[in-house]
Amino acid sequence: MGTLERLNDERRARGLAVSVEGSTAVPGPQTLFDKIWERQAIVRGEGEPDLLYIDMHFVHEVSSAQAFDGLRASGSVVRRPDLTVATEDHNVPTDTLELRDATSRRQIEALRTNCEEFAIRLFRLGEPGQGIVHVIGPEMGLTQPGMVIVCGDSHTSTHGALGALAFGIGTSELEHVLATQTLPQVQPRSMAVNVTGSLPDDVTAKDLALALIAQTGTGGGQGYVVEYRGAAIEALSVEERMTLCNMSIEWGARAGLVGPDETTFAYLRGRTYAPSGEQWDEAVAEWRQLCTDEGARFDEEITFDASQVRPFVTWGTNPSQGVPVDSVVPNPEHLASAQERESAERALQYMGLAPGTALRDVAVDVIFLGSCTNSRIEDLRQAAQVLRGRRIASGVRMLVVPGSLAVKAQAEAEGLDRVFLEAGAQWRAAGCSMCLGMSPDIVSPGERTASTSNRNFEGRQGPRARTHLVSPAVAAATAIRGRFGTPRDLPNQTEEHEE
């Protein structure tokens, strides 16, 4: 059943008029966000939150148990189990299928019990389809343009890369969605991020995201649904757009999205849960209407020059504390506000860094290639290209954790696993892994890691762990050097052989 049919099904159930066009659109040009919101708001009342219809609800083991307990306590059922999909990802082990940690085992067993009781599809550890929730949704075609998608996870914004409105929700909201397939929400403000120019050849979507956050601060997008637009965005692959939308949360945005285009349609065609046959043609015709109209107004607009972005690395304890890899650790005294100076001083103390230190001179202990930000096949290819024929530095530990079993299988079919193993890295199974330190994959106290994940908060990857956020290419080059660097810092293969 397509989006329009589902919306009309809910309208009939609530005694509302069926929408012929799938929209209650107001006159005048609209943004993509306006269009999605208008057609998904099945109940609207003055002075009240809108009631949004939820097209897809993703669930994992960490945030869902209390919501299912609430259903039992109220005698409720899951209204649309066919529109709820669960996976085991946050604290699954990636080196074995054995659930050794007692807390992890309890959470996963609870998820399995809940999914069986309420007839919800679950992709279990080690079974086909399992992986990080924000990786498997798009790769299966469950994520589609125009949908409203929710999950008890802040990085749900990842799905916005395919033209969906996707955002994280709390436990009580999760229970409401399970019971009603709807969610009351006040419409957020909208922002356009117009990215002009072209990204340099050695710059990735991760670098773009980190540069944008560094310019705007972690609160620069606070309360906004952000649409990324412009030639530089159109040139990105869908997987690169996922990285950008994933990081939207790190500068305070409620959600991030990219308008669907031919790149989107090509990505979705033939995926397991994508429309097919005549339904595909109908779906694409509908998706083509999901664009921001000429003359549509956003509540805020900013412009960002992609051509000025360089490979980035964070030096502090939030994603906005970042600079190009070829820079030095900044001096807090040079920052504009007292709050920024105090934050930077605390961050440098925690990170064990001194102002003026060249980042290329900072040694690392651990490299983590993975997470819902950078664990897709394109990310692995990018890192493997740098590592091929080389060895990681002595004393450096590198974990490569694909975002799903499907990504793992594809990487192995392409021989990428051999590249990683021959370079001295560990090749793991699918899961969130070292991103958040909930599984056995953690950084030891005081160790410094170059991580392709999305957050560098204190203790995020383990107690007293020091996290630097980077792209897959920078992670791979850093693994080889043992210090931060980019692929351009590495000698070519001929020079290495001569040495």
N, C-alpha and C positions, 0 to 999 in steps of 0.2 A: 504494500500500500504506500503510495507516494505522500509527500508532505501535504499537498492540498487535500487529498482524501482524508488523511488523519485529522486535519484541522476541521473539516466539515463534519466528520464523525463526532468530534467533541462538541461542535456547535449544536448538532441535532440532539445530542445527549443532554445538553443544558437548555434546550428550548430556544436557541438563538437562530437567527437567520443564517442560512448557508451562504457563504461567500462565493460568488461565481468566479471571481478573479483571485480568490485566496488572500484578499487584503481588505482592510478597512482604511485604505490610504486617504490621507488628507490631500486637498488640492495643492498643486505646486510641485516643484522639483524636490526630490527626496534623496537622502544619502542611502547607501546600502544598509546601514544600521537601522534607519527609519523604516525601510521597507520590510526588513525581517521582523522588527518589533511590531509594526502595525498588523501584519498578517498573523502573528503568533499570539497577540493579545486577544484572547477569546472572551474575556469579560473586562470591561472598563467602567469605572465610576468616578465621578468628580471627587477629589479629595482622598481617594483610596488608591492603593497600589494596583497596578494592572495584574490580571491573572494570565500568566503566560502558559501556553501549551508547550510541553517538553517533548521533543522528538526522540531524543536518545539520552539515556541515563547510564553512565559508566560507574562501576563499583569495584573497589578493591578491599583487601582484608583489613586495612588499618582504620578506616573511618566509618565502617558500615554497621558494626555489630549492635551498637546502641539503637540505631534506627530500626533494625529488624526487631529488637526487643520491644520497641515502642509499638510496632504493628501488632505484635502478639498481645501486648497489654490492652490495646484498644479493640482487639478482635477484628482488625482490618486485614485485607489481603493486598497483594501487589496488583494495582489496577491493570497495568499493561506489562506483564513479564516479558513479552516479546520485544519490548522497547527498552529493556534493561539488560546490560551485558556486564559480566564480572570477570575479573582476572586476578591472578595471584602475582604480585610484583614487588611490593615495597620492601618486605623483609624476607624474601625467599633467598636461600643460599644459591650461589652461582657456580660453586665448585662441586656440588653434589646434589642429588635429589633427596637427601636425608635431612629432615627438619630437626636439627640438633638443639637449637635454642628453644627453651620451654615457652617463652612468651610468643615467639613467632609461631610455634606449633599451635598454640591455643587460638591465636587470631586466625590462622589459616583453616584450622578445623572448624571454627565457628562460621567462617564464610562458606565452607563446603556444606555444612548443615543448613544454613539459611538459604542457600541457593537451591538445595534439594527440596526443602520444605515449600519454598515459594515459586518453584518451577522456573528458575532463572538460569540462563546459559552461563556456564562457568568454564573458563580455560584454566585448567589446573596445572600446577608445576610439572614441567616436563612433557606435557601433552600438546599436540598440534594446536596452534593458535595462541598459546600462552606468551605473555610478554608484558612490557610496560603498557599501562592503559592508554597512554597518549601516543603510543607507537602502533598498537594493534588496531585501534579504531580507524585511522586513515588507511592503513595497508589492507584492511579487509573490505574497505568501501562502506563501512558503517557510518563514517563521517561524510556528509554530503552538503553541498551549498544550500543556504537558506534555512538550515536546521537551527534549532536552539538545543544546545547540548550542555549537560551539567554533570558534575562528578564531585565527590567529596575530596577535591584536590585542587590546590591553587593554580597549577599549571595546565588546567583544562583549556586555557586560552590557546594552547597549541593547535587545537582543531579549527581555529579561526582561519588558518592558512588556506582552507578550502572554501572560504566564504560562508562559514557558519558562525553564529553567535554562541560562543562557548565560554563558560565561566565556572569557577569553583563555588561550592556551597557548603554550609555547615551541617551538623548532624540533624538538627530539627528540620531543616529544609530538605535534607535527604529523605527523611521519613515522609514528609509531605509529598514529595515527588513519587515515592514508592506507592503511596496510598491513593494518589489522585492523578498522577501524570501531569500535574500542573504546579506552578509556583508563583506566589504573589511577589511582585517586584516593582519598585519605583524606577521609572525609566532614567538611566544615567545620562550624563551629558556626552556629547560626541566630540572627537578630535580627529583632524586629518594630519598625518605626518607625510609631507610631500618630500620624497627623497629624489633629488635631482642628480643628473650626471650618471656616471658609471663607476662601479667599484673597481679599483685596481686589480690586476690579475692575481696578486698574492693576498687579497683581502676576501674574507668570507662573511656570510650572514651573521655569524657569531661576533665577529669584529664589529660589524655594523651595529648590532644590538648593544654591545658594550660601549661603543663610542657614543651612541645616542643616550644611553643611561648616564654616562659620565658628563655629558653636556647638560642634561635636564635635571639630574639628581634623582634619587629614589622616589621622590614625591612628585616628579614632573608630570606624570599622567594621572595623578590621584583623582579617582572618581569618574574617569572618562572611559568610554569605549573608543578605541583607536583604530582608524582605518589607515593602513600603510599604502601609499600611492606613489605613482611616478615611474619613470623609465627604469630606474634601478631596481624597483620592486618587480616590475613586469619581467625583468630579465632573470629573476631568481627562479630556480626549480621549486616545485611544491615542497620538497623536503627542506630546502633552505628557508622557505617562507614559514615552515613549522618552527624552525629554530628562532626566527624573529618573533613570531607570535607567542611562542613559549616564554620568551624573556620579557614580554610586555608587563607581566606582573611585577617584575623587578624594578620598574620605575613607577609603580603605583597604579597602573591602568586596571580597570575592571576586566577588560578583555581586549584582544587585538584581533584584527581580521584583515584579509586581503580579498578583494573582489574576484569572483571566479572568472576565468578566461579560458582560452584554448589550452593553455598549459594545465589548468585544473582538470578539464574534461579528458585530456589525454592520460593524465595520471589515474583517473577514476575508471576509465573504460576497461571492462573485463575483470574488475575486482569482484571478489566473492559475493558481496552483498550490494553491489552497485546495480542499478537497473540494467536490463538487457532488452534486445529486440526493439519492438515498437515503444516500450516503456523508456528505453534509453533516449530515443529521439524526443519523446515528450518531455523527459526530464531535462535534457539539454536546452530545449526551447524555453522551459520555465527558468532554468538557471541563467540563461542569457539576459533575463530581465533584472537579475540581481546585480545591479551596478549603480553607482552614484550618478544621479542625473546631472547634466550640465546646469549650473546655476544653483545647485543645492548648497545649503549653508550648514557649516559645522559650528559648534559652540566655540571651538578654538582650532587654530591651524598653526603648524610650525613647518619650517623648511629646513632640510638637512642636505648637505652636499656630499654625496657618496664618494666623489673623487678625492676628497681630503682624508678619507679613513685609511688608517694603517693597521697592521696586525696589533691586537691589544692584549693586555694582561692586567688583571687587578692586583693592587698592592695592599689593599686594606681589608676590612671586614664587612663591607657591603658592596654590591655590584657597581655602585657609582664611583667607587674609589679605584679608578683604572686609568691607565695611560698607555700609549704605544710601547711596544716591546723595546724599541730603541731609545727609550727615555730613561730618566732616573727617578728614583723614589722622591716624591715631592716633599718640600719643606712645609710643615703645617703653618709656619709663620707667614707664608705667602698667600694663604687662603683668605677669602673675603670676610667671612663672619666668624665671630667667636665660637659659635656652635660647630661650624665646620672645622675650625682649628682644634677644638677640644676632641671632636670625634676622630680626627686624623691622628692626634697624639696617642689616644687610646689604642687605635688600630695598629699603629706602628709598634707600640709596646707589645701588643699581643702577637703581632707577626714577626717580631724580632728583626726589624729592619731599621736602618738609619737613613735619614734624609740625604739625598745626593748620591746614594748608591746606584750604580748602573744596573738595571734589571738584567742585562745580559751576564752580569757577574754573580747573580744570585743562584746558588746551587739548590737542586731539588732532590727529594728522596723518593717520591712516588709520582707516577703518572696514571691518571684515570681517564680512560676513553670510554664514555658511556653516558647514561642518563636519558631522560625524555627530551633533553635538549639536543644531544649530539650522539646518538647511538644507531642511526639508520644506515642503510647500505652506502649512501653517498658519503657519510662521515667516515665510515670504515675504509672506503676506497681512498679517500683523501689522505688519511693517515698512512695507509699501506703504501701509497705511492712514495711517501717520504722515507718510510722505513725499509723499503725493498732493497736488499743487498747490503744493508747496514746492520750494526749492532747497537743496542742501547748501552749507555754508559755503565761502567762498573759501579755497583752499589745502588743502582736505581731499580726500583720495582715498578713494573708497568702491568696494569690490568686492562684488558680489552673485553668489554661486556656488551654484546649486541642487545638491542632493544627488544627483540622478540626472537622466538625460535625460527620464524620465517626469515628474519634478517640473518640469523646464524647459519641457516641452511644455504641461503644464497651466497653468503660470504665464503662458505666452505666450498661451494660449487665453483666459485671463481678463484679459489686457491688463496684467499686473503688470510685464512687462518694459518697457513704455512708461512706466509710473510711475517706475521706477528710472532709466531713461535720461533722461527729462525733468527729473528731479531733479538730474542730473549724475553719477550713479553709472555704473560699468561693469557690464554684464550679461555673464556668462561661461557657459561650458559646465560640465558636471558633473565634480566631483573634490574631493579633500581640500583642495587649494589652500593658502591661507595658514595653515591650522590648524597645520601643522608645518614649514613652510618647506622641504619636499623638492622642490617644483616651482618653476618660475620665479616664482611668486607669493610674494614675501617682503617683509618690512618692512625698510627700510634701517636701518643702525646709528643708534641714538639716537632713532629715530622712536617715537612713542607711538600705540598702536592700541587702539581699542575693538573687541573681538572676541567673537563669539558662540560661539567654540569652547570647549574644556574645560580647557585647560592654559595657565598663564601663567608657566611656568618660564623661567629665564634662557636667552635665545637660542632659544626654542621657535619663534618665527616669523621668525627670521633673526638673525645675529650682532648682539648688543647691542640687539636690539629690545625695546621696553617694552610688555608686553601687559596689558591690563585686560579681565577677563571680564565680559560683560554679556548681557542678553537682547536679542532682536531689536528690541523696542520702544525700549529704552534706546539701542541702537546707532543706530537711525534718528533719534531725537531729538538724540543727540549729534552726528550728522552735520550736522544743520541748525544747531545752536547753535555747533559748532566746539569746544565744551566739554561735559563730561559733563552730562547732564540726562535728564529723563523727558518723555513727551508732555505732561504737565501744565505743564511749564515753557515750552511753546511758546504764543505768542499764537494765538488762533483765526484762521481764514482771513480773516474780515472785518477784524480789527484789522491783519493783515499788509497787506491791500490798501489800507487807509486810510493806513498809514505810507508 
